[in-house]
């Protein structure tokens, strides 16, 4: 009897160890995948991918994505999800860019960090408030926020490009008029305006 109990306890211990090993492997599966991807692209593009500037660029661009992923992970751990994290991040960034460049161009950069955190945090607070206080379905609430702030992002971007085109058109026409005698040798205001607008739109 004692022998059977010892064998069963040994089997249960082995099964527990196997389960823990599988969970550990699943939790750290990203690191082998990352290593394989790095080796693959290093062999595919050795002159470009392994450069210091490229690795630095990848780390810089991954920082913002990692912060968004961390916020989404908190929602998933709590049993919910957020469809609006991408649109909120884009709208907050565009709003802060307009705040620093068009509305209050003289403020220091630290204010921009506070503004983007305030805008994104306020929108996230509103999402959580409606879900927790009024029992709104998280899917519907975050989907509506995605639609609203995706539109807000494109509205801010369109307004910025429109103002940019107007500014470049006005400066091109003014330069063309002030040239005086050399006007015949310079391009027309409309061509200068269209060229400046195309450069502005491409930027």
Rosetta constraint file for C-alpha pairs under 8 A:
AtomPair CA 1 CA 5 HARMONIC 6.33 0.50
AtomPair CA 2 CA 6 HARMONIC 6.11 0.50
AtomPair CA 3 CA 7 HARMONIC 6.20 0.50
AtomPair CA 4 CA 8 HARMONIC 6.13 0.50
AtomPair CA 5 CA 9 HARMONIC 6.08 0.50
AtomPair CA 6 CA 10 HARMONIC 6.10 0.50
AtomPair CA 7 CA 11 HARMONIC 6.20 0.50
AtomPair CA 8 CA 12 HARMONIC 6.12 0.50
AtomPair CA 9 CA 13 HARMONIC 6.08 0.50
AtomPair CA 10 CA 14 HARMONIC 6.20 0.50
AtomPair CA 11 CA 15 HARMONIC 6.16 0.50
AtomPair CA 12 CA 16 HARMONIC 6.08 0.50
AtomPair CA 13 CA 17 HARMONIC 6.14 0.50
AtomPair CA 14 CA 18 HARMONIC 6.11 0.50
AtomPair CA 15 CA 19 HARMONIC 6.12 0.50
AtomPair CA 16 CA 20 HARMONIC 6.19 0.50
AtomPair CA 17 CA 21 HARMONIC 6.13 0.50
AtomPair CA 18 CA 22 HARMONIC 6.18 0.50
AtomPair CA 19 CA 23 HARMONIC 6.17 0.50
AtomPair CA 20 CA 24 HARMONIC 6.06 0.50
AtomPair CA 21 CA 25 HARMONIC 6.11 0.50
AtomPair CA 22 CA 26 HARMONIC 6.16 0.50
AtomPair CA 23 CA 27 HARMONIC 6.06 0.50
AtomPair CA 24 CA 28 HARMONIC 6.28 0.50
AtomPair CA 25 CA 29 HARMONIC 5.77 0.50
AtomPair CA 28 CA 32 HARMONIC 7.86 0.50
AtomPair CA 29 CA 33 HARMONIC 6.62 0.50
AtomPair CA 30 CA 34 HARMONIC 5.98 0.50
AtomPair CA 31 CA 35 HARMONIC 6.12 0.50
AtomPair CA 32 CA 36 HARMONIC 6.10 0.50
AtomPair CA 33 CA 37 HARMONIC 6.14 0.50
AtomPair CA 34 CA 38 HARMONIC 6.09 0.50
AtomPair CA 35 CA 39 HARMONIC 6.19 0.50
AtomPair CA 36 CA 40 HARMONIC 6.02 0.50
AtomPair CA 37 CA 41 HARMONIC 6.20 0.50
AtomPair CA 38 CA 42 HARMONIC 5.97 0.50
AtomPair CA 39 CA 43 HARMONIC 6.20 0.50
AtomPair CA 40 CA 44 HARMONIC 6.13 0.50
AtomPair CA 41 CA 45 HARMONIC 5.72 0.50
AtomPair CA 41 CA 46 HARMONIC 7.49 0.50
AtomPair CA 41 CA 49 HARMONIC 6.63 0.50
AtomPair CA 42 CA 46 HARMONIC 4.91 0.50
AtomPair CA 42 CA 49 HARMONIC 5.70 0.50
AtomPair CA 42 CA 50 HARMONIC 5.98 0.50
AtomPair CA 45 CA 49 HARMONIC 5.55 0.50
AtomPair CA 45 CA 50 HARMONIC 7.79 0.50
AtomPair CA 46 CA 50 HARMONIC 5.87 0.50
AtomPair CA 47 CA 51 HARMONIC 6.96 0.50
AtomPair CA 48 CA 54 HARMONIC 7.12 0.50
AtomPair CA 49 CA 54 HARMONIC 6.07 0.50
AtomPair CA 49 CA 55 HARMONIC 7.26 0.50
AtomPair CA 50 CA 54 HARMONIC 6.90 0.50
AtomPair CA 50 CA 55 HARMONIC 6.84 0.50
AtomPair CA 51 CA 55 HARMONIC 6.44 0.50
AtomPair CA 52 CA 56 HARMONIC 6.07 0.50
AtomPair CA 53 CA 57 HARMONIC 6.04 0.50
AtomPair CA 54 CA 58 HARMONIC 6.21 0.50
AtomPair CA 55 CA 59 HARMONIC 6.27 0.50
AtomPair CA 56 CA 60 HARMONIC 6.18 0.50
AtomPair CA 57 CA 61 HARMONIC 6.12 0.50
AtomPair CA 58 CA 62 HARMONIC 5.98 0.50
AtomPair CA 59 CA 63 HARMONIC 6.37 0.50
AtomPair CA 60 CA 64 HARMONIC 7.67 0.50
AtomPair CA 61 CA 65 HARMONIC 6.96 0.50
AtomPair CA 62 CA 66 HARMONIC 5.83 0.50
AtomPair CA 63 CA 67 HARMONIC 6.34 0.50
AtomPair CA 64 CA 68 HARMONIC 6.39 0.50
AtomPair CA 65 CA 69 HARMONIC 6.09 0.50
AtomPair CA 66 CA 70 HARMONIC 6.08 0.50
AtomPair CA 67 CA 71 HARMONIC 6.40 0.50
AtomPair CA 68 CA 72 HARMONIC 6.29 0.50
AtomPair CA 68 CA 85 HARMONIC 6.82 0.50
AtomPair CA 68 CA 86 HARMONIC 7.75 0.50
AtomPair CA 68 CA 89 HARMONIC 7.86 0.50
AtomPair CA 69 CA 73 HARMONIC 6.03 0.50
AtomPair CA 70 CA 74 HARMONIC 6.44 0.50
AtomPair CA 71 CA 75 HARMONIC 6.79 0.50
AtomPair CA 72 CA 76 HARMONIC 6.34 0.50
AtomPair CA 72 CA 81 HARMONIC 6.85 0.50
AtomPair CA 72 CA 82 HARMONIC 6.48 0.50
AtomPair CA 72 CA 85 HARMONIC 7.31 0.50
AtomPair CA 73 CA 77 HARMONIC 6.04 0.50
AtomPair CA 74 CA 78 HARMONIC 6.35 0.50
AtomPair CA 75 CA 79 HARMONIC 6.56 0.50
AtomPair CA 75 CA 80 HARMONIC 5.19 0.50
AtomPair CA 75 CA 81 HARMONIC 5.09 0.50
AtomPair CA 75 CA 82 HARMONIC 6.66 0.50
AtomPair CA 76 CA 80 HARMONIC 5.15 0.50
AtomPair CA 76 CA 81 HARMONIC 5.34 0.50
AtomPair CA 80 CA 138 HARMONIC 6.90 0.50
AtomPair CA 81 CA 138 HARMONIC 6.93 0.50
AtomPair CA 81 CA 139 HARMONIC 7.34 0.50
AtomPair CA 82 CA 138 HARMONIC 7.12 0.50
AtomPair CA 82 CA 139 HARMONIC 7.23 0.50
AtomPair CA 82 CA 142 HARMONIC 5.62 0.50
AtomPair CA 83 CA 139 HARMONIC 7.19 0.50
AtomPair CA 83 CA 142 HARMONIC 5.22 0.50
AtomPair CA 83 CA 143 HARMONIC 5.77 0.50
AtomPair CA 83 CA 146 HARMONIC 6.49 0.50
AtomPair CA 84 CA 88 HARMONIC 5.95 0.50
AtomPair CA 84 CA 142 HARMONIC 5.20 0.50
AtomPair CA 84 CA 143 HARMONIC 6.33 0.50
AtomPair CA 84 CA 145 HARMONIC 5.82 0.50
AtomPair CA 84 CA 146 HARMONIC 4.27 0.50
AtomPair CA 85 CA 89 HARMONIC 6.05 0.50
AtomPair CA 85 CA 146 HARMONIC 7.63 0.50
AtomPair CA 86 CA 90 HARMONIC 6.21 0.50
AtomPair CA 86 CA 146 HARMONIC 7.77 0.50
AtomPair CA 87 CA 91 HARMONIC 6.01 0.50
AtomPair CA 87 CA 146 HARMONIC 5.50 0.50
AtomPair CA 87 CA 147 HARMONIC 7.93 0.50
AtomPair CA 87 CA 149 HARMONIC 5.68 0.50
AtomPair CA 87 CA 150 HARMONIC 5.03 0.50
AtomPair CA 87 CA 153 HARMONIC 7.43 0.50
AtomPair CA 88 CA 92 HARMONIC 5.93 0.50
AtomPair CA 88 CA 120 HARMONIC 6.33 0.50
AtomPair CA 88 CA 123 HARMONIC 7.42 0.50
AtomPair CA 88 CA 145 HARMONIC 7.91 0.50
AtomPair CA 88 CA 146 HARMONIC 7.15 0.50
AtomPair CA 88 CA 149 HARMONIC 6.06 0.50
AtomPair CA 88 CA 150 HARMONIC 7.51 0.50
AtomPair CA 89 CA 93 HARMONIC 6.12 0.50
AtomPair CA 89 CA 120 HARMONIC 6.81 0.50
AtomPair CA 90 CA 94 HARMONIC 6.14 0.50
AtomPair CA 90 CA 150 HARMONIC 7.66 0.50
AtomPair CA 90 CA 153 HARMONIC 6.32 0.50
AtomPair CA 91 CA 95 HARMONIC 5.90 0.50
AtomPair CA 91 CA 149 HARMONIC 6.03 0.50
AtomPair CA 91 CA 150 HARMONIC 6.90 0.50
AtomPair CA 91 CA 152 HARMONIC 6.38 0.50
AtomPair CA 91 CA 153 HARMONIC 4.53 0.50
AtomPair CA 92 CA 96 HARMONIC 6.07 0.50
AtomPair CA 92 CA 116 HARMONIC 5.44 0.50
AtomPair CA 92 CA 119 HARMONIC 5.86 0.50
AtomPair CA 92 CA 120 HARMONIC 5.72 0.50
AtomPair CA 93 CA 97 HARMONIC 6.09 0.50
AtomPair CA 93 CA 116 HARMONIC 6.33 0.50
AtomPair CA 94 CA 98 HARMONIC 6.26 0.50
AtomPair CA 94 CA 153 HARMONIC 6.46 0.50
AtomPair CA 94 CA 156 HARMONIC 6.69 0.50
AtomPair CA 94 CA 157 HARMONIC 7.09 0.50
AtomPair CA 95 CA 99 HARMONIC 6.12 0.50
AtomPair CA 95 CA 116 HARMONIC 7.69 0.50
AtomPair CA 95 CA 153 HARMONIC 7.80 0.50
AtomPair CA 95 CA 156 HARMONIC 7.03 0.50
AtomPair CA 96 CA 100 HARMONIC 6.15 0.50
AtomPair CA 96 CA 112 HARMONIC 6.01 0.50
AtomPair CA 96 CA 115 HARMONIC 6.28 0.50
AtomPair CA 96 CA 116 HARMONIC 5.69 0.50
AtomPair CA 97 CA 101 HARMONIC 6.03 0.50
AtomPair CA 97 CA 112 HARMONIC 7.86 0.50
AtomPair CA 98 CA 102 HARMONIC 5.16 0.50
AtomPair CA 98 CA 103 HARMONIC 6.36 0.50
AtomPair CA 98 CA 156 HARMONIC 7.86 0.50
AtomPair CA 98 CA 160 HARMONIC 7.56 0.50
AtomPair CA 99 CA 103 HARMONIC 4.94 0.50
AtomPair CA 99 CA 104 HARMONIC 5.63 0.50
AtomPair CA 99 CA 105 HARMONIC 7.23 0.50
AtomPair CA 99 CA 112 HARMONIC 7.66 0.50
AtomPair CA 100 CA 104 HARMONIC 5.34 0.50
AtomPair CA 100 CA 105 HARMONIC 4.89 0.50
AtomPair CA 100 CA 106 HARMONIC 7.44 0.50
AtomPair CA 100 CA 107 HARMONIC 6.77 0.50
AtomPair CA 100 CA 109 HARMONIC 7.81 0.50
AtomPair CA 100 CA 112 HARMONIC 6.59 0.50
AtomPair CA 101 CA 105 HARMONIC 4.66 0.50
AtomPair CA 107 CA 111 HARMONIC 6.69 0.50
AtomPair CA 108 CA 112 HARMONIC 7.35 0.50
AtomPair CA 109 CA 113 HARMONIC 6.82 0.50
AtomPair CA 110 CA 114 HARMONIC 6.55 0.50
AtomPair CA 111 CA 115 HARMONIC 6.09 0.50
AtomPair CA 112 CA 116 HARMONIC 6.14 0.50
AtomPair CA 113 CA 117 HARMONIC 6.25 0.50
AtomPair CA 114 CA 118 HARMONIC 5.99 0.50
AtomPair CA 115 CA 119 HARMONIC 6.06 0.50
AtomPair CA 116 CA 120 HARMONIC 6.04 0.50
AtomPair CA 117 CA 121 HARMONIC 5.70 0.50
AtomPair CA 118 CA 122 HARMONIC 5.89 0.50
AtomPair CA 119 CA 123 HARMONIC 6.33 0.50
AtomPair CA 120 CA 124 HARMONIC 6.18 0.50
AtomPair CA 121 CA 125 HARMONIC 5.98 0.50
AtomPair CA 122 CA 126 HARMONIC 6.25 0.50
AtomPair CA 123 CA 127 HARMONIC 6.36 0.50
AtomPair CA 124 CA 128 HARMONIC 6.23 0.50
AtomPair CA 125 CA 129 HARMONIC 5.90 0.50
AtomPair CA 126 CA 130 HARMONIC 6.20 0.50
AtomPair CA 127 CA 131 HARMONIC 6.26 0.50
AtomPair CA 127 CA 141 HARMONIC 6.60 0.50
AtomPair CA 127 CA 142 HARMONIC 6.83 0.50
AtomPair CA 127 CA 145 HARMONIC 7.73 0.50
AtomPair CA 128 CA 132 HARMONIC 5.89 0.50
AtomPair CA 129 CA 133 HARMONIC 5.51 0.50
AtomPair CA 129 CA 134 HARMONIC 7.57 0.50
AtomPair CA 130 CA 134 HARMONIC 5.20 0.50
AtomPair CA 130 CA 135 HARMONIC 6.67 0.50
AtomPair CA 130 CA 136 HARMONIC 6.00 0.50
AtomPair CA 130 CA 141 HARMONIC 7.63 0.50
AtomPair CA 131 CA 135 HARMONIC 4.86 0.50
AtomPair CA 131 CA 136 HARMONIC 4.56 0.50
AtomPair CA 131 CA 137 HARMONIC 6.43 0.50
AtomPair CA 131 CA 138 HARMONIC 6.12 0.50
AtomPair CA 131 CA 141 HARMONIC 7.17 0.50
AtomPair CA 132 CA 136 HARMONIC 7.39 0.50
AtomPair CA 136 CA 140 HARMONIC 7.30 0.50
AtomPair CA 136 CA 141 HARMONIC 6.45 0.50
AtomPair CA 137 CA 141 HARMONIC 6.13 0.50
AtomPair CA 138 CA 142 HARMONIC 5.89 0.50
AtomPair CA 139 CA 143 HARMONIC 5.85 0.50
AtomPair CA 140 CA 144 HARMONIC 6.04 0.50
AtomPair CA 141 CA 145 HARMONIC 6.26 0.50
AtomPair CA 142 CA 146 HARMONIC 5.99 0.50
AtomPair CA 143 CA 147 HARMONIC 6.36 0.50
AtomPair CA 144 CA 148 HARMONIC 6.14 0.50
AtomPair CA 145 CA 149 HARMONIC 5.96 0.50
AtomPair CA 146 CA 150 HARMONIC 5.76 0.50
AtomPair CA 147 CA 151 HARMONIC 6.23 0.50
AtomPair CA 148 CA 152 HARMONIC 6.23 0.50
AtomPair CA 149 CA 153 HARMONIC 5.93 0.50
AtomPair CA 150 CA 154 HARMONIC 6.43 0.50
AtomPair CA 151 CA 155 HARMONIC 6.04 0.50
AtomPair CA 152 CA 156 HARMONIC 6.15 0.50
AtomPair CA 153 CA 157 HARMONIC 6.16 0.50
AtomPair CA 154 CA 158 HARMONIC 5.90 0.50
AtomPair CA 155 CA 159 HARMONIC 6.08 0.50
AtomPair CA 156 CA 160 HARMONIC 6.10 0.50
AtomPair CA 157 CA 161 HARMONIC 6.23 0.50
AtomPair CA 158 CA 162 HARMONIC 6.03 0.50
AtomPair CA 159 CA 163 HARMONIC 6.14 0.50
AtomPair CA 160 CA 164 HARMONIC 6.11 0.50
AtomPair CA 161 CA 165 HARMONIC 6.11 0.50
AtomPair CA 161 CA 200 HARMONIC 7.16 0.50
AtomPair CA 161 CA 201 HARMONIC 6.48 0.50
AtomPair CA 162 CA 166 HARMONIC 6.23 0.50
AtomPair CA 163 CA 167 HARMONIC 6.11 0.50
AtomPair CA 164 CA 168 HARMONIC 6.19 0.50
AtomPair CA 164 CA 197 HARMONIC 7.74 0.50
AtomPair CA 164 CA 200 HARMONIC 6.52 0.50
AtomPair CA 165 CA 169 HARMONIC 5.94 0.50
AtomPair CA 165 CA 196 HARMONIC 7.32 0.50
AtomPair CA 165 CA 197 HARMONIC 4.98 0.50
AtomPair CA 165 CA 200 HARMONIC 6.42 0.50
AtomPair CA 165 CA 201 HARMONIC 7.63 0.50
AtomPair CA 166 CA 170 HARMONIC 6.01 0.50
AtomPair CA 167 CA 171 HARMONIC 6.18 0.50
AtomPair CA 168 CA 172 HARMONIC 6.01 0.50
AtomPair CA 168 CA 193 HARMONIC 6.63 0.50
AtomPair CA 168 CA 196 HARMONIC 5.77 0.50
AtomPair CA 168 CA 197 HARMONIC 6.54 0.50
AtomPair CA 168 CA 200 HARMONIC 7.85 0.50
AtomPair CA 169 CA 173 HARMONIC 6.16 0.50
AtomPair CA 169 CA 192 HARMONIC 7.39 0.50
AtomPair CA 169 CA 193 HARMONIC 4.39 0.50
AtomPair CA 169 CA 194 HARMONIC 7.48 0.50
AtomPair CA 169 CA 196 HARMONIC 6.74 0.50
AtomPair CA 169 CA 197 HARMONIC 6.91 0.50
AtomPair CA 170 CA 174 HARMONIC 6.08 0.50
AtomPair CA 170 CA 193 HARMONIC 7.67 0.50
AtomPair CA 171 CA 175 HARMONIC 6.09 0.50
AtomPair CA 172 CA 176 HARMONIC 6.16 0.50
AtomPair CA 172 CA 189 HARMONIC 6.23 0.50
AtomPair CA 172 CA 192 HARMONIC 5.69 0.50
AtomPair CA 172 CA 193 HARMONIC 5.70 0.50
AtomPair CA 172 CA 196 HARMONIC 7.55 0.50
AtomPair CA 173 CA 177 HARMONIC 6.19 0.50
AtomPair CA 173 CA 189 HARMONIC 4.85 0.50
AtomPair CA 173 CA 190 HARMONIC 7.64 0.50
AtomPair CA 173 CA 192 HARMONIC 7.41 0.50
AtomPair CA 173 CA 193 HARMONIC 7.01 0.50
AtomPair CA 174 CA 178 HARMONIC 6.16 0.50
AtomPair CA 175 CA 179 HARMONIC 6.36 0.50
AtomPair CA 176 CA 180 HARMONIC 7.98 0.50
AtomPair CA 176 CA 183 HARMONIC 6.58 0.50
AtomPair CA 176 CA 186 HARMONIC 7.32 0.50
AtomPair CA 176 CA 187 HARMONIC 7.71 0.50
AtomPair CA 176 CA 188 HARMONIC 7.01 0.50
AtomPair CA 176 CA 189 HARMONIC 5.93 0.50
AtomPair CA 177 CA 183 HARMONIC 7.43 0.50
AtomPair CA 179 CA 183 HARMONIC 5.67 0.50
AtomPair CA 182 CA 186 HARMONIC 6.52 0.50
AtomPair CA 183 CA 187 HARMONIC 7.65 0.50
AtomPair CA 187 CA 191 HARMONIC 6.34 0.50
AtomPair CA 187 CA 192 HARMONIC 6.32 0.50
AtomPair CA 188 CA 192 HARMONIC 6.19 0.50
AtomPair CA 189 CA 193 HARMONIC 5.90 0.50
AtomPair CA 190 CA 194 HARMONIC 6.07 0.50
AtomPair CA 191 CA 195 HARMONIC 6.04 0.50
AtomPair CA 192 CA 196 HARMONIC 6.04 0.50
AtomPair CA 193 CA 197 HARMONIC 5.95 0.50
AtomPair CA 194 CA 198 HARMONIC 6.06 0.50
AtomPair CA 195 CA 199 HARMONIC 6.30 0.50
AtomPair CA 196 CA 200 HARMONIC 6.12 0.50
AtomPair CA 197 CA 201 HARMONIC 5.98 0.50
AtomPair CA 198 CA 202 HARMONIC 6.10 0.50
AtomPair CA 199 CA 203 HARMONIC 6.25 0.50
